[in-house]
């Protein structure tokens, strides 16, 4: 977003992302903390499926980017982290993630270091 951009924000309730063929592409910013990642991870998997389908069969879905911000106390509490890293590698620039840890005491593994903010 840039200054004065209009954004839609949703907190709580039912979570889904169901773009239809012909819809204008949207860029998603997903924000999760702890186990709150569950519905957002499903959305990421759906986006990955659509990107993969789009690349393989040229479907009519127009997809923007998806950026996930995901926070937990430490890296061991970041659920699905290896899966999320895999999605980022499979769809570079289309799916990105920034992990934030608030109480990390141990060393962060090299694979996660480029994507970690916080302590």
NUPA-895768 format. One record per atom (N, C-alpha, C, O): residue number from 1; atom name; x, y, z. Coordinates in steps of 0.05 Angstrom, whole numbers. Layout:
! NUPA-895768
PT | NUM | CA | X | Y | Z
...
END
This chain:
! NUPA-895768
PT | 1 | N | 17 | -24 | 0
PT | 1 | CA | 0 | 0 | 0
PT | 1 | C | 17 | 25 | 0
PT | 1 | O | 40 | 24 | 9
PT | 2 | N | 7 | 45 | -10
PT | 2 | CA | 20 | 71 | -9
PT | 2 | C | 3 | 90 | 8
PT | 2 | O | -20 | 84 | 14
PT | 3 | N | 14 | 112 | 15
PT | 3 | CA | -1 | 132 | 31
PT | 3 | C | -27 | 138 | 17
PT | 3 | O | -28 | 143 | -7
PT | 4 | N | -48 | 138 | 32
PT | 4 | CA | -75 | 144 | 23
PT | 4 | C | -88 | 121 | 6
PT | 4 | O | -109 | 125 | -6
PT | 5 | N | -75 | 97 | 6
PT | 5 | CA | -88 | 75 | -7
PT | 5 | C | -113 | 66 | 9
PT | 5 | O | -113 | 68 | 33
PT | 6 | N | -132 | 56 | -5
PT | 6 | CA | -156 | 46 | 8
PT | 6 | C | -152 | 16 | 12
PT | 6 | O | -145 | 1 | -7
PT | 7 | N | -157 | 6 | 36
PT | 7 | CA | -155 | -22 | 42
PT | 7 | C | -180 | -32 | 56
PT | 7 | O | -194 | -17 | 69
PT | 8 | N | -186 | -58 | 53
PT | 8 | CA | -208 | -70 | 67
PT | 8 | C | -196 | -87 | 89
PT | 8 | O | -176 | -101 | 84
PT | 9 | N | -207 | -87 | 112
PT | 9 | CA | -197 | -101 | 135
PT | 9 | C | -219 | -118 | 147
PT | 9 | O | -242 | -108 | 150
PT | 10 | N | -213 | -143 | 154
PT | 10 | CA | -233 | -160 | 166
PT | 10 | C | -221 | -174 | 190
PT | 10 | O | -199 | -185 | 188
PT | 11 | N | -235 | -173 | 212
PT | 11 | CA | -226 | -185 | 237
PT | 11 | C | -248 | -204 | 247
PT | 11 | O | -271 | -195 | 249
PT | 12 | N | -241 | -229 | 253
PT | 12 | CA | -261 | -247 | 264
PT | 12 | C | -280 | -257 | 242
PT | 12 | O | -279 | -249 | 219
PT | 13 | N | -297 | -276 | 250
PT | 13 | CA | -317 | -286 | 232
PT | 13 | C | -307 | -308 | 214
PT | 13 | O | -287 | -320 | 220
PT | 14 | N | -321 | -313 | 193
PT | 14 | CA | -314 | -334 | 174
PT | 14 | C | -293 | -323 | 155
PT | 14 | O | -294 | -300 | 146
PT | 15 | N | -273 | -340 | 149
PT | 15 | CA | -251 | -332 | 132
PT | 15 | C | -252 | -348 | 106
PT | 15 | O | -253 | -373 | 107
PT | 16 | N | -252 | -335 | 84
PT | 16 | CA | -250 | -348 | 58
PT | 16 | C | -240 | -329 | 37
PT | 16 | O | -242 | -304 | 40
PT | 17 | N | -228 | -340 | 16
PT | 17 | CA | -220 | -324 | -7
PT | 17 | C | -228 | -340 | -31
PT | 17 | O | -217 | -362 | -36
PT | 18 | N | -247 | -330 | -46
PT | 18 | CA | -258 | -345 | -69
PT | 18 | C | -260 | -327 | -93
PT | 18 | O | -282 | -319 | -101
PT | 19 | N | -237 | -321 | -105
PT | 19 | CA | -239 | -304 | -129
PT | 19 | C | -252 | -319 | -152
PT | 19 | O | -248 | -343 | -155
PT | 20 | N | -266 | -305 | -168
PT | 20 | CA | -280 | -317 | -191
PT | 20 | C | -265 | -310 | -216
PT | 20 | O | -253 | -288 | -218
PT | 21 | N | -266 | -327 | -237
PT | 21 | CA | -254 | -320 | -262
PT | 21 | C | -266 | -293 | -272
PT | 21 | O | -290 | -288 | -270
PT | 22 | N | -248 | -276 | -281
PT | 22 | CA | -257 | -250 | -291
PT | 22 | C | -256 | -228 | -270
PT | 22 | O | -258 | -205 | -277
PT | 23 | N | -254 | -236 | -244
PT | 23 | CA | -251 | -215 | -223
PT | 23 | C | -225 | -201 | -227
PT | 23 | O | -205 | -212 | -236
PT | 24 | N | -224 | -175 | -219
PT | 24 | CA | -199 | -161 | -219
PT | 24 | C | -180 | -173 | -198
PT | 24 | O | -189 | -181 | -177
PT | 25 | N | -154 | -173 | -204
PT | 25 | CA | -135 | -184 | -185
PT | 25 | C | -134 | -167 | -160
PT | 25 | O | -136 | -142 | -161
PT | 26 | N | -131 | -180 | -137
PT | 26 | CA | -128 | -165 | -112
PT | 26 | C | -102 | -174 | -98
PT | 26 | O | -94 | -197 | -101
PT | 27 | N | -89 | -156 | -84
PT | 27 | CA | -66 | -163 | -68
PT | 27 | C | -75 | -167 | -40
PT | 27 | O | -89 | -149 | -28
PT | 28 | N | -69 | -190 | -28
PT | 28 | CA | -77 | -196 | -1
PT | 28 | C | -55 | -191 | 19
PT | 28 | O | -32 | -198 | 14
PT | 29 | N | -62 | -180 | 42
PT | 29 | CA | -44 | -179 | 65
PT | 29 | C | -58 | -195 | 87
PT | 29 | O | -79 | -187 | 96
PT | 30 | N | -46 | -217 | 95
PT | 30 | CA | -57 | -234 | 115
PT | 30 | C | -40 | -231 | 141
PT | 30 | O | -16 | -232 | 140
PT | 31 | N | -54 | -227 | 164
PT | 31 | CA | -40 | -223 | 189
PT | 31 | C | -50 | -243 | 209
PT | 31 | O | -74 | -246 | 214
PT | 32 | N | -31 | -259 | 220
PT | 32 | CA | -38 | -280 | 238
PT | 32 | C | -20 | -280 | 263
PT | 32 | O | 3 | -271 | 261
PT | 33 | N | -31 | -290 | 284
PT | 33 | CA | -15 | -294 | 309
PT | 33 | C | -21 | -322 | 320
PT | 33 | O | -44 | -329 | 322
PT | 34 | N | 0 | -337 | 326
PT | 34 | CA | -3 | -363 | 338
PT | 34 | C | -20 | -382 | 322
PT | 34 | O | -16 | -384 | 297
PT | 35 | N | -40 | -395 | 335
PT | 35 | CA | -57 | -415 | 321
PT | 35 | C | -77 | -401 | 302
PT | 35 | O | -91 | -415 | 287
PT | 36 | N | -78 | -375 | 303
PT | 36 | CA | -96 | -360 | 284
PT | 36 | C | -87 | -363 | 255
PT | 36 | O | -100 | -354 | 237
PT | 37 | N | -64 | -377 | 251
PT | 37 | CA | -55 | -381 | 224
PT | 37 | C | -72 | -401 | 209
PT | 37 | O | -72 | -401 | 184
PT | 38 | N | -87 | -418 | 223
PT | 38 | CA | -101 | -440 | 210
PT | 38 | C | -119 | -432 | 186
PT | 38 | O | -114 | -442 | 164
PT | 39 | N | -137 | -414 | 189
PT | 39 | CA | -154 | -406 | 166
PT | 39 | C | -137 | -392 | 144
PT | 39 | O | -143 | -394 | 121
PT | 40 | N | -117 | -376 | 153
PT | 40 | CA | -101 | -362 | 133
PT | 40 | C | -83 | -380 | 118
PT | 40 | O | -77 | -375 | 94
PT | 41 | N | -73 | -402 | 131
PT | 41 | CA | -57 | -421 | 116
PT | 41 | C | -74 | -435 | 95
PT | 41 | O | -64 | -440 | 73
PT | 42 | N | -99 | -440 | 101
PT | 42 | CA | -117 | -452 | 80
PT | 42 | C | -120 | -433 | 57
PT | 42 | O | -121 | -442 | 34
PT | 43 | N | -122 | -407 | 62
PT | 43 | CA | -124 | -387 | 41
PT | 43 | C | -99 | -387 | 24
PT | 43 | O | -100 | -386 | 0
PT | 44 | N | -75 | -389 | 37
PT | 44 | CA | -50 | -390 | 23
PT | 44 | C | -49 | -415 | 5
PT | 44 | O | -40 | -413 | -18
PT | 45 | N | -58 | -438 | 15
PT | 45 | CA | -58 | -462 | -2
PT | 45 | C | -76 | -458 | -26
PT | 45 | O | -70 | -467 | -48
PT | 46 | N | -99 | -446 | -22
PT | 46 | CA | -118 | -441 | -44
PT | 46 | C | -105 | -422 | -65
PT | 46 | O | -107 | -427 | -89
PT | 47 | N | -91 | -402 | -55
PT | 47 | CA | -78 | -383 | -74
PT | 47 | C | -56 | -398 | -89
PT | 47 | O | -54 | -394 | -114
PT | 48 | N | -41 | -415 | -76
PT | 48 | CA | -20 | -431 | -89
PT | 48 | C | -32 | -449 | -110
PT | 48 | O | -22 | -452 | -132
PT | 49 | N | -55 | -462 | -103
PT | 49 | CA | -68 | -479 | -123
PT | 49 | C | -77 | -463 | -147
PT | 49 | O | -73 | -472 | -170
PT | 50 | N | -88 | -439 | -143
PT | 50 | CA | -96 | -423 | -165
PT | 50 | C | -73 | -413 | -182
PT | 50 | O | -74 | -413 | -206
PT | 51 | N | -50 | -406 | -169
PT | 51 | CA | -26 | -398 | -184
PT | 51 | C | -16 | -421 | -200
PT | 51 | O | -8 | -418 | -223
PT | 52 | N | -15 | -445 | -188
PT | 52 | CA | -6 | -469 | -202
PT | 52 | C | -24 | -476 | -225
PT | 52 | O | -14 | -483 | -247
PT | 53 | N | -50 | -475 | -221
PT | 53 | CA | -69 | -481 | -241
PT | 53 | C | -67 | -460 | -264
PT | 53 | O | -69 | -467 | -288
PT | 54 | N | -63 | -435 | -256
PT | 54 | CA | -61 | -414 | -276
PT | 54 | C | -37 | -418 | -293
PT | 54 | O | -39 | -414 | -318
PT | 55 | N | -14 | -425 | -281
PT | 55 | CA | 10 | -429 | -297
PT | 55 | C | 8 | -453 | -315
PT | 55 | O | 18 | -453 | -337
PT | 56 | N | -5 | -474 | -304
PT | 56 | CA | -6 | -499 | -319
PT | 56 | C | -27 | -500 | -341
PT | 56 | O | -23 | -512 | -362
PT | 57 | N | -50 | -487 | -337
PT | 57 | CA | -72 | -490 | -356
PT | 57 | C | -83 | -464 | -366
PT | 57 | O | -102 | -463 | -382
PT | 58 | N | -71 | -442 | -357
PT | 58 | CA | -80 | -416 | -367
PT | 58 | C | -108 | -410 | -360
PT | 58 | O | -124 | -400 | -377
PT | 59 | N | -116 | -414 | -335
PT | 59 | CA | -144 | -408 | -328
PT | 59 | C | -149 | -378 | -328
PT | 59 | O | -131 | -363 | -332
PT | 60 | N | -173 | -371 | -323
PT | 60 | CA | -181 | -343 | -326
PT | 60 | C | -179 | -327 | -299
PT | 60 | O | -186 | -304 | -299
PT | 61 | N | -169 | -340 | -278
PT | 61 | CA | -166 | -326 | -253
PT | 61 | C | -142 | -306 | -255
PT | 61 | O | -121 | -314 | -264
PT | 62 | N | -147 | -282 | -247
PT | 62 | CA | -126 | -262 | -246
PT | 62 | C | -119 | -258 | -217
PT | 62 | O | -135 | -248 | -202
PT | 63 | N | -94 | -265 | -210
PT | 63 | CA | -87 | -264 | -182
PT | 63 | C | -66 | -243 | -177
PT | 63 | O | -48 | -239 | -193
PT | 64 | N | -68 | -230 | -154
PT | 64 | CA | -48 | -211 | -146
PT | 64 | C | -28 | -226 | -128
PT | 64 | O | -24 | -250 | -131
PT | 65 | N | -17 | -211 | -109
PT | 65 | CA | 3 | -223 | -91
PT | 65 | C | -10 | -229 | -64
PT | 65 | O | -31 | -217 | -57
PT | 66 | N | 3 | -246 | -49
PT | 66 | CA | -6 | -251 | -21
PT | 66 | C | 18 | -248 | -3
PT | 66 | O | 39 | -260 | -7
PT | 67 | N | 15 | -231 | 17
PT | 67 | CA | 36 | -226 | 37
PT | 67 | C | 26 | -234 | 64
PT | 67 | O | 5 | -223 | 73
PT | 68 | N | 39 | -252 | 77
PT | 68 | CA | 32 | -262 | 103
PT | 68 | C | 50 | -250 | 124
PT | 68 | O | 74 | -251 | 122
PT | 69 | N | 38 | -238 | 145
PT | 69 | CA | 53 | -230 | 169
PT | 69 | C | 44 | -248 | 191
PT | 69 | O | 20 | -249 | 198
PT | 70 | N | 62 | -263 | 203
PT | 70 | CA | 55 | -284 | 222
PT | 70 | C | 73 | -281 | 247
PT | 70 | O | 98 | -282 | 245
PT | 71 | N | 61 | -279 | 270
PT | 71 | CA | 75 | -274 | 295
PT | 71 | C | 70 | -297 | 315
PT | 71 | O | 48 | -308 | 316
PT | 72 | N | 91 | -303 | 330
PT | 72 | CA | 89 | -323 | 352
PT | 72 | C | 111 | -316 | 372
PT | 72 | O | 128 | -300 | 367
PT | 73 | N | 109 | -330 | 395
PT | 73 | CA | 130 | -325 | 416
PT | 73 | C | 157 | -333 | 406
PT | 73 | O | 177 | -318 | 411
PT | 74 | N | 160 | -355 | 393
PT | 74 | CA | 185 | -364 | 383
PT | 74 | C | 181 | -381 | 358
PT | 74 | O | 158 | -387 | 350
PT | 75 | N | 203 | -388 | 345
PT | 75 | CA | 200 | -402 | 319
PT | 75 | C | 188 | -430 | 322
PT | 75 | O | 176 | -440 | 303
PT | 76 | N | 190 | -442 | 345
PT | 76 | CA | 178 | -469 | 348
PT | 76 | C | 147 | -467 | 349
PT | 76 | O | 134 | -487 | 344
PT | 77 | N | 137 | -443 | 354
PT | 77 | CA | 108 | -440 | 355
PT | 77 | C | 97 | -429 | 328
PT | 77 | O | 73 | -424 | 326
PT | 78 | N | 114 | -426 | 308
PT | 78 | CA | 105 | -418 | 282
PT | 78 | C | 95 | -443 | 267
PT | 78 | O | 111 | -458 | 256
PT | 79 | N | 69 | -447 | 267
PT | 79 | CA | 57 | -470 | 254
PT | 79 | C | 60 | -468 | 224
PT | 79 | O | 59 | -446 | 213
PT | 80 | N | 64 | -490 | 210
PT | 80 | CA | 65 | -492 | 181
PT | 80 | C | 89 | -477 | 169
PT | 80 | O | 88 | -471 | 145
PT | 81 | N | 109 | -470 | 185
PT | 81 | CA | 131 | -453 | 175
PT | 81 | C | 145 | -465 | 151
PT | 81 | O | 151 | -451 | 131
PT | 82 | N | 150 | -491 | 152
PT | 82 | CA | 164 | -505 | 129
PT | 82 | C | 146 | -505 | 104
PT | 82 | O | 155 | -501 | 82
PT | 83 | N | 120 | -509 | 108
PT | 83 | CA | 101 | -508 | 86
PT | 83 | C | 100 | -480 | 73
PT | 83 | O | 99 | -477 | 49
PT | 84 | N | 100 | -459 | 91
PT | 84 | CA | 99 | -432 | 81
PT | 84 | C | 124 | -425 | 66
PT | 84 | O | 123 | -412 | 44
PT | 85 | N | 147 | -433 | 76
PT | 85 | CA | 172 | -429 | 61
PT | 85 | C | 172 | -443 | 34
PT | 85 | O | 181 | -432 | 15
PT | 86 | N | 160 | -467 | 33
PT | 86 | CA | 157 | -481 | 8
PT | 86 | C | 140 | -466 | -12
PT | 86 | O | 146 | -466 | -36
PT | 87 | N | 118 | -454 | -2
PT | 87 | CA | 101 | -439 | -20
PT | 87 | C | 115 | -414 | -31
PT | 87 | O | 112 | -407 | -54
PT | 88 | N | 131 | -402 | -14
PT | 88 | CA | 146 | -378 | -22
PT | 88 | C | 166 | -386 | -44
PT | 88 | O | 170 | -371 | -63
PT | 89 | N | 179 | -409 | -41
PT | 89 | CA | 198 | -418 | -61
PT | 89 | C | 184 | -426 | -87
PT | 89 | O | 195 | -421 | -109
PT | 90 | N | 161 | -438 | -85
PT | 90 | CA | 147 | -447 | -109
PT | 90 | C | 135 | -424 | -124
PT | 90 | O | 132 | -425 | -149
PT | 91 | N | 128 | -402 | -110
PT | 91 | CA | 115 | -379 | -123
PT | 91 | C | 129 | -353 | -115
PT | 91 | O | 117 | -336 | -102
PT | 92 | N | 154 | -350 | -123
PT | 92 | CA | 170 | -326 | -115
PT | 92 | C | 157 | -300 | -124
PT | 92 | O | 149 | -298 | -147
PT | 93 | N | 155 | -281 | -106
PT | 93 | CA | 143 | -256 | -112
PT | 93 | C | 113 | -255 | -112
PT | 93 | O | 101 | -234 | -111
PT | 94 | N | 101 | -279 | -112
PT | 94 | CA | 71 | -281 | -112
PT | 94 | C | 61 | -287 | -83
PT | 94 | O | 41 | -276 | -75
PT | 95 | N | 76 | -303 | -69
PT | 95 | CA | 70 | -309 | -41
PT | 95 | C | 95 | -303 | -25
PT | 95 | O | 116 | -314 | -29
PT | 96 | N | 92 | -284 | -5
PT | 96 | CA | 115 | -277 | 12
PT | 96 | C | 105 | -278 | 41
PT | 96 | O | 81 | -276 | 47
PT | 97 | N | 125 | -280 | 59
PT | 97 | CA | 118 | -281 | 87
PT | 97 | C | 140 | -268 | 104
PT | 97 | O | 164 | -269 | 97
PT | 98 | N | 131 | -255 | 125
PT | 98 | CA | 149 | -243 | 145
PT | 98 | C | 140 | -255 | 172
PT | 98 | O | 118 | -249 | 181
PT | 99 | N | 158 | -271 | 184
PT | 99 | CA | 152 | -282 | 210
PT | 99 | C | 162 | -262 | 231
PT | 99 | O | 183 | -249 | 228
PT | 100 | N | 148 | -260 | 253
PT | 100 | CA | 156 | -242 | 275
PT | 100 | C | 155 | -259 | 301
PT | 100 | O | 135 | -271 | 308
PT | 101 | N | 178 | -259 | 315
PT | 101 | CA | 179 | -273 | 341
PT | 101 | C | 184 | -253 | 363
PT | 101 | O | 199 | -234 | 359
PT | 102 | N | 171 | -257 | 385
PT | 102 | CA | 172 | -238 | 407
PT | 102 | C | 189 | -246 | 431
PT | 102 | O | 198 | -229 | 446
PT | 103 | N | 193 | -272 | 434
PT | 103 | CA | 208 | -281 | 458
PT | 103 | C | 228 | -303 | 451
PT | 103 | O | 231 | -322 | 467
PT | 104 | N | 241 | -302 | 428
PT | 104 | CA | 260 | -322 | 420
PT | 104 | C | 285 | -320 | 437
PT | 104 | O | 298 | -299 | 439
PT | 105 | N | 293 | -342 | 450
PT | 105 | CA | 317 | -343 | 466
PT | 105 | C | 339 | -359 | 452
PT | 105 | O | 363 | -353 | 457
PT | 106 | N | 332 | -378 | 436
PT | 106 | CA | 352 | -395 | 422
PT | 106 | C | 359 | -384 | 395
PT | 106 | O | 346 | -366 | 385
PT | 107 | N | 379 | -396 | 382
PT | 107 | CA | 388 | -388 | 356
PT | 107 | C | 365 | -395 | 335
PT | 107 | O | 352 | -415 | 338
PT | 108 | N | 362 | -378 | 316
PT | 108 | CA | 342 | -382 | 295
PT | 108 | C | 356 | -397 | 272
PT | 108 | O | 378 | -390 | 264
PT | 109 | N | 343 | -418 | 262
PT | 109 | CA | 355 | -434 | 241
PT | 109 | C | 360 | -417 | 216
PT | 109 | O | 344 | -398 | 210
PT | 110 | N | 381 | -423 | 201
PT | 110 | CA | 388 | -406 | 178
PT | 110 | C | 366 | -404 | 157
PT | 110 | O | 364 | -383 | 143
PT | 111 | N | 350 | -425 | 153
PT | 111 | CA | 329 | -424 | 134
PT | 111 | C | 308 | -403 | 139
PT | 111 | O | 297 | -390 | 121
PT | 112 | N | 303 | -398 | 166
PT | 112 | CA | 283 | -378 | 173
PT | 112 | C | 294 | -350 | 177
PT | 112 | O | 279 | -331 | 174
PT | 113 | N | 320 | -348 | 182
PT | 113 | CA | 332 | -321 | 188
PT | 113 | C | 325 | -299 | 169
PT | 113 | O | 318 | -277 | 178
PT | 114 | N | 325 | -303 | 143
PT | 114 | CA | 318 | -281 | 125
PT | 114 | C | 290 | -271 | 128
PT | 114 | O | 283 | -249 | 119
PT | 115 | N | 273 | -287 | 140
PT | 115 | CA | 244 | -280 | 141
PT | 115 | C | 235 | -273 | 169
PT | 115 | O | 211 | -269 | 173
PT | 116 | N | 253 | -271 | 188
PT | 116 | CA | 246 | -266 | 216
PT | 116 | C | 252 | -237 | 223
PT | 116 | O | 272 | -225 | 216
PT | 117 | N | 233 | -225 | 238
PT | 117 | CA | 237 | -199 | 251
PT | 117 | C | 232 | -203 | 281
PT | 117 | O | 221 | -224 | 289
PT | 118 | N | 239 | -184 | 297
PT | 118 | CA | 235 | -187 | 326
PT | 118 | C | 260 | -196 | 339
PT | 118 | O | 282 | -193 | 328
PT | 119 | N | 257 | -207 | 363
PT | 119 | CA | 281 | -215 | 379
PT | 119 | C | 293 | -240 | 367
PT | 119 | O | 313 | -250 | 378
END
